[in-house]
């Protein structure tokens, strides 16, 4: 019983000290999701051009991201690029690495959603006088976006959890603070409990928000 009370006391004492790390995690997650979505959309549009050089570049990008761990990608951006004369601040390196990683997966989500739209709709739009890109923008993409929301939600939640890897390039987010407080107190379990609780709160709020968006889009489809 005394151990449980001591555990709770440590949690109550240290939980507020994680606030700076929580804010950093939210910043990393938000920016990497926004930029990753832009990267993903841009990569999808490159593939939709059907121009072989652009499609090849996009395939190489996706293959590299999917075939290598995010941890190595972050280490490469922060530690290897300076060897080539490209110096990025820690925060920028983390955002670029996370967005680069998320963008590849999001592009596959967008591509799958676009390809799921019946080709007859594109033909109908073209028969009404729309250009290829007008048909894409006005007819295909709005429907593809609705279909991609559930998969995008999963990827966004993964992006929040992946932000913990930014600690490898000394970004002071939740996991970095967990390590620091564990080393200072030699009492790891309350710190892990606090870190897990914060991640659970963030991902639960995000999941609820995405579910509301998904349900609202379904309402508009009726």
N, C-alpha and C positions, 0 to 999 in steps of 0.2 A: 504493500500500500504506500509505504514511504517513497518507494522508487517511482511509483506513478505520480505522486504529488510533486516529486522533484522534477520529473519529466515535464509535467504541465507548467511548472514554474519557469523552467528554462525556455519552453516554447513561448510563454507570455512575455518573457523578458526580451527574447531575440527576434520575435516576429516583426516588430516595428523596424528593427535594424535592416531588414531585407527590403524596405521600401525603395531605396535607390536602385537596387538590382531589379526589382519588379518594373520600375519605370524604364530602365534600360532594356529589359526584355520586351516590354510593350513597344518601345521605339524600334528595336530591331525587327520585331515581328511585323509591325505595321508597314514600315518602309520596304522590307524585303517582300512582303505580299503585294504591295502596290507596284513596285518596280518589276517584280517577278511576273505579275500579270501582264504588264506592258511588254516585257521580254517575250513572254509566251504568245501574246497576241501577234507581235511583230514576226516571230518565228513561224507562226501558223500562216500569216499572210505571205511570207516568202515561199512557203511550200505550195500555197494555192496558186502562185504565179505560173507553176509548171515549167519554169525556166530551170534547166538542169544544173547550171552552176550554183544558183541560189538554193535550190533544193539540196544540193550536195553539201553546201556550207551548213545548212540547217541540220542535216543528218549527222554531220561530224560533231556539231555542237551538242546535239541530243545524245549521241553515242558516248562522248567524253563524260558528260554529266552523269548519265545513267550507269556508266561502267566504272566510275571511280567514286570512292567515299567522299562525302561532303567535308569530312575532317581534313583529308588531303588537299581538297580544293582550297579551303581556307588557308592552310599552311602555305600552299604554293603562292597564293595571291599576296599574303603578308610577308613571307620570308624569301621567296624566290624572285618575285618581280623586281624588288630593289636591286638585285644582281644585274638586271637588264636596264637599270636606270629609271624604273617606274616605282616611285615611292608614294604610297597611299597611307593616310592616317589609319589608326587601328579601326576606328568606327566605320570609316568609309570602306576599308577592306572587308569588314564583316558584312556590311550592307551589300556590297558588290558580289561577294561570294554567295551569300544566301539568296539574293535575287537571281543571280546567274543559275544557281541550282534549281530554285523553284520554277524559273521560267521554262526550263526544259520539260518538266513534268506538266506544267500548265499548258504548254503548247500542244502536247499530246492529248490533253483533255479537250482543248478547243478543236483540234483536228478531228477527233472522234465525233464530237458533237456536230461539226459542220458536215461531215460525211454521212451522218445519220439522217440528215434532211433529205426527203425524197427529191430526186433529180427533176421530177416533173414540175416542182415549184420554181426551180431556176428557169426551166424552159418556158413556163407560163409568164414569168416576169420578163424574160427576154422578148417574148412574143408581144408584150405590151409596150415595147419600145425602150425598155431599160437597157443600159449598158451592162457589161459583165459586173463591174464594181458597184453600180447602183443596185443591181439585183442582189449582190452579196450584202450590201449595207442595209438595204430596206427590207429584204425578205429572208435571206438565209441567216445572217448573224443574229437578229433578234430571237429567232427560234432556237438557234444553236446555243445562245447564251442561257436561255431558260433550261435547256436540257443539261447544260454543263454545271449548273449550280450545285447539285449534290456532290459531284466529284470535286468541284472547286472547294467546297466546304471541307472535305476530307484533307485536301492538300493544304489549305490554310491552317488547319489544326496541326498537321505535321510540321508546317513552317514554324509555328510557335514553339513546338518541342525541339525542332532542329536549332533554334536560336541558342540553345544551351551550349552548342559546340563552339560558339564565339569565344567561350572562355579560354580556348586553346591559344588564342592570340591576345590573351590578357584583357579582354573586355570584361568589365565588372558587372556582370549580370547575375542572375539568381544562383547559378551553379558555382560561379567564382566566389561569391560571398559564402556559399555553403562550405566550400573548401577552406576559406580563410577562417571562418568562425569555428569550424571543426578543429583546425590546427591550433587555434587559440585556446579552446576549452577542453580538448580531448574528449569531447562528448558528441559523437557524430549523429546519433539517432534523432535527437530533437531537431537538429539542423536539416537532416534529410526529410523529416516529417514536415517542417515548415516549407521547404522548397517544393515538395510534392503537393502540398496544399495550395500554394500559390499557382502552380501550373494547372492544377485541377480547376481552380476558380476561373482562371483566364480562359481555358479551353471550354469550360461549361458555358460561360457567358457568350463566347464566340459561337458555340454550337447552337445555343438558343436563338441568337441573332440571325444566323444563317437559316435556321429552320423557319423562322418567321418570314424571311425573304422568299424562301422556297414556297411556302404556303400562299403567300400573297401573289406570287407569279402564277400559281395554279388557279387562284381565284380569277385572275385576269384572263386565263385561257378558256374559262367556261363561257 
